[in-house]
Amino acid sequence: MYLVGNLSIYIGLAISIFSLLIFIIGIYKQDQRFINSGKGGVLAAFICTAVASAILLYLLATEQFQFQYVHDYTSSELPLIYKLTAFWAGNSGSLLLWSLFLSMYTVMVVFSKKMKGNPMVPYIASIMLTNVIFFFFILGFVAKPFVLLDEVPIEGKGLNPMLQNPGMILHPVTLYLGYVGLAVPFAFAMAALILRNMDDFWIKMTRRWTILAWMFLSLGNILGGQWAYVELGWGGYWAWDPVENASFMPWLTATAFLHSVMIQERKNMLKVWNVSLIITSYALTLFGTFLVRSGVLTSVHAFADSNLGLYFLIFMAFAVLGGLYVLMSRYNLIKRDAGQFHSFLSKESSFLINNLLLVGAAFAVFWGTIFPLVSEAVRGTKVTVGIPYFNAVQSPILLSMLFVMAVCPLIAWQRSSAKNLRKNFLYPSIFAIIAMVLMVVIGVRKTWAVIGYGVIAFLLITHYLEFYRGVKARRKMTKENIPVALWRLMVRNRRRYGGYLVHLGIAFIAMGIIGSQNYDLETMKTVKLGESIEIKDYKIIYEKLDQRKEGINDIIYADLRIFQNGKPLGVMEPEKVFYGNWEQPSSEPAIVNSWKEDLYLVLSAWENDGRATFIVKINPMMNWLWLGSIILVIGTLFAVWSGKYGNITPRYSGSKREVS
Amino acid sequence: MKKNTMVSIGGLIIAGAIVFLLMAATPGSSGVEITLKELNGNQQKYEENYVTVEGLLVEESIEWDADKIELQFDVKDNEGNKLHVTHNGVKPDNFTEGVIVILQGNPAKEQGEFIAETVKTRCPSKYEGQDMENYDPESHKDKLNKPSSESEGEK
């Protein structure tokens, strides 16, 4: 096993270097035979990572503690699912997962039916392979997954309790699928620039891959937030920690790209900008990994310190410089035949504003994240940038973003006339103003909340009108009933309506964020048995403190009987779990969900005489955040699903080569 | 003037607004991150600042007042500098001897005192457990009859 595992990594490294060379020779000689053998190499490299991953999973599942990785992250009592997920609990395993996805994506692109006979393939494959080689190198020489210990321990160290949560199964996988996925658009962009060709085919393919990566990145971030919310007993879901920022920045720039590429599609403008966004998004994924693995910043998330970060920094510099060089050397070519704006009030200009806001938001996050490093270098003191900075800067930017999003469906492509604007804006504005007045009347009085919810109301009504008008127009012609008309309308315009669904998802997420950030309540109290805690209209009676055993874990729990306005809501059990070989307990909060708010209960401490200390929080509208996330994913899938209608991949029209 | 130029100017204005927002927000929301040694030497200097400081937890110094919900403990560094910390809140998870504690808050008036708004812990090997050789299966038994503030450290 040891031999096969290590061999698969070193053979994988050798094969990918070989295929890269042979692709280059093939391109240089324009000889299809070389290219074909390179493609075989791509497949072989994927098989190598798959074999290595399968072996690691097997070792983890069968408790082979003589392997350091298995010893460090698992123990025999661990449930099988967490033994398997320990795959990505440490540095080398998570990098193996990364390599697996990367080589998988490479195979998917190289052997895709749509790419058949396309001269971009050898270039894309070469760029992807460069990445694969980097990861094989790291796995082979820096963070080795298969290391034998001198003696065979009887037990492993176990998995960190915080990682023993369903979040561990999906969050890292989706996040990596998103991170790695951004390498594909980068490869496409580089290939297109080298071939001096950015046609509709390129736009289509790049966008599909970016949407896919974007969806996984969104899902990864959301699942991470959800995990933090249910696991850490802190009651939050986002803390602007460097590690979180690292995955938020590429999300922002990828979102910007997905919009601005539409302008390129229609008007052939912004090509340099689009390629820059792709390079930036890709570089930010590497930069994020550098932050996470190097320990240069104070983060509660960080992996064990290692010099891994340095390698990522070097590779990132290499990729960015390479990307910029290719971009600059083709600058004049892609600058040619760009279109012109016809009007300031057009969808195009609203997309531009959207792009500036998104990139601005990304820059603000970047600035806040690296500011401690900058100030240390310049002034010698490490200045910390806290959550207030991020909230202060991001709220206005993202709120303006929501506003642009709300207005966008009302504005036509090319140009909007004042008359049709007035017509389009009248009802939504009235609706939003009524909603804002109503909010003030029922007691929502914080400025940010009122503005925020006003904008969201505006967005909901403009999007509703889009659906309504579409269905109405369709029914006029077809006489279908409403659900049929709605469904057919949507499947015939998947991109458009899928996009609207994503917008609605974002609006719901924003509702949750605004509610939970502005109207959360918290109280902390030590009570005796039988005493109660009151918060808002809840009454919480502390009835029992007890202990039970689950496997090797000991659990202390408290019984809390909950009443809301005198109405019983049942008994909740917040816990402290003492995991097997971890001295310290972890909090397992209990949460009472409703569409209005979550009641969030944490057992913090207890005394000899049965007194216990609880943290009780009210987090309004959290369910809307999760609902919005689900809508967002459904919308994305709906948009990229290849249905019967539309969604045809344009023919490749770029420069021809002998090889493909 | 070409419309493209006009649009570019508009873009610059938005970009400028964002940069302005950044500049306006940066000083107000940030504090300083200093070492324990620096803080101990210049308590007055940092009195007005929102300070982030790291130290190793001294376990026997932990004092927990359940009714007041007040946690007091000492942190030290490897050179013997000490700081007495008061925190109006509960013990974070993973609060054991030698763990790195990240404190954020204000230095108090008295020398060597610190009022922490947030207390977080960071394990040097965050995602790794202890060796099982040191593991005593009895260690968690009967946690209930001990106050949670004394329940660690029986290794």
Boltz contact constraints between the chains, C-beta under 6 A:
constraints:
  - contact:
      token1: [A, 72]
      token2: [B, 128]
      max_distance: 6.0
  - contact:
      token1: [A, 89]
      token2: [B, 127]
      max_distance: 6.0
  - contact:
      token1: [A, 155]
      token2: [B, 132]
      max_distance: 6.0
  - contact:
      token1: [A, 157]
      token2: [B, 128]
      max_distance: 6.0
  - contact:
      token1: [A, 157]
      token2: [B, 129]
      max_distance: 6.0
  - contact:
      token1: [A, 158]
      token2: [B, 129]
      max_distance: 6.0
  - contact:
      token1: [A, 160]
      token2: [B, 127]
      max_distance: 6.0
  - contact:
      token1: [A, 300]
      token2: [B, 120]
      max_distance: 6.0
  - contact:
      token1: [A, 300]
      token2: [B, 122]
      max_distance: 6.0
  - contact:
      token1: [A, 304]
      token2: [B, 125]
      max_distance: 6.0
  - contact:
      token1: [A, 340]
      token2: [B, 4]
      max_distance: 6.0
  - contact:
      token1: [A, 341]
      token2: [B, 3]
      max_distance: 6.0
  - contact:
      token1: [A, 341]
      token2: [B, 4]
      max_distance: 6.0
  - contact:
      token1: [A, 341]
      token2: [B, 7]
      max_distance: 6.0
  - contact:
      token1: [A, 356]
      token2: [B, 11]
      max_distance: 6.0
  - contact:
      token1: [A, 356]
      token2: [B, 14]
      max_distance: 6.0
  - contact:
      token1: [A, 360]
      token2: [B, 18]
      max_distance: 6.0
  - contact:
      token1: [A, 364]
      token2: [B, 22]
      max_distance: 6.0
  - contact:
      token1: [A, 367]
      token2: [B, 22]
      max_distance: 6.0
  - contact:
      token1: [A, 381]
      token2: [B, 32]
      max_distance: 6.0
  - contact:
      token1: [A, 382]
      token2: [B, 33]
      max_distance: 6.0
  - contact:
      token1: [A, 383]
      token2: [B, 30]
      max_distance: 6.0
  - contact:
      token1: [A, 383]
      token2: [B, 32]
      max_distance: 6.0
  - contact:
      token1: [A, 384]
      token2: [B, 30]
      max_distance: 6.0
  - contact:
      token1: [A, 384]
      token2: [B, 31]
      max_distance: 6.0
  - contact:
      token1: [A, 384]
      token2: [B, 33]
      max_distance: 6.0
  - contact:
      token1: [A, 384]
      token2: [B, 52]
      max_distance: 6.0
  - contact:
      token1: [A, 385]
      token2: [B, 30]
      max_distance: 6.0
  - contact:
      token1: [A, 386]
      token2: [B, 29]
      max_distance: 6.0
  - contact:
      token1: [A, 388]
      token2: [B, 29]
      max_distance: 6.0
  - contact:
      token1: [A, 389]
      token2: [B, 25]
      max_distance: 6.0
  - contact:
      token1: [A, 389]
      token2: [B, 29]
      max_distance: 6.0
  - contact:
      token1: [A, 392]
      token2: [B, 25]
      max_distance: 6.0
  - contact:
      token1: [A, 393]
      token2: [B, 21]
      max_distance: 6.0
  - contact:
      token1: [A, 393]
      token2: [B, 25]
      max_distance: 6.0
  - contact:
      token1: [A, 524]
      token2: [B, 69]
      max_distance: 6.0
  - contact:
      token1: [A, 526]
      token2: [B, 66]
      max_distance: 6.0
  - contact:
      token1: [A, 526]
      token2: [B, 67]
      max_distance: 6.0
  - contact:
      token1: [A, 547]
      token2: [B, 144]
      max_distance: 6.0
  - contact:
      token1: [A, 554]
      token2: [B, 140]
      max_distance: 6.0
  - contact:
      token1: [A, 556]
      token2: [B, 143]
      max_distance: 6.0
  - contact:
      token1: [A, 578]
      token2: [B, 140]
      max_distance: 6.0
  - contact:
      token1: [A, 581]
      token2: [B, 129]
      max_distance: 6.0
  - contact:
      token1: [A, 581]
      token2: [B, 130]
      max_distance: 6.0
  - contact:
      token1: [A, 581]
      token2: [B, 132]
      max_distance: 6.0
  - contact:
      token1: [A, 581]
      token2: [B, 135]
      max_distance: 6.0
  - contact:
      token1: [A, 583]
      token2: [B, 152]
      max_distance: 6.0
  - contact:
      token1: [A, 584]
      token2: [B, 93]
      max_distance: 6.0
  - contact:
      token1: [A, 584]
      token2: [B, 94]
      max_distance: 6.0
  - contact:
      token1: [A, 584]
      token2: [B, 96]
      max_distance: 6.0
  - contact:
      token1: [A, 586]
      token2: [B, 93]
      max_distance: 6.0
  - contact:
      token1: [A, 604]
      token2: [B, 90]
      max_distance: 6.0
  - contact:
      token1: [A, 605]
      token2: [B, 90]
      max_distance: 6.0
  - contact:
      token1: [A, 605]
      token2: [B, 148]
      max_distance: 6.0
  - contact:
      token1: [A, 606]
      token2: [B, 148]
      max_distance: 6.0
  - contact:
      token1: [A, 607]
      token2: [B, 66]
      max_distance: 6.0
  - contact:
      token1: [A, 607]
      token2: [B, 147]
      max_distance: 6.0
  - contact:
      token1: [A, 608]
      token2: [B, 147]
      max_distance: 6.0
  - contact:
      token1: [A, 611]
      token2: [B, 66]
      max_distance: 6.0
  - contact:
      token1: [A, 613]
      token2: [B, 66]
      max_distance: 6.0
  - contact:
      token1: [A, 613]
      token2: [B, 90]
      max_distance: 6.0
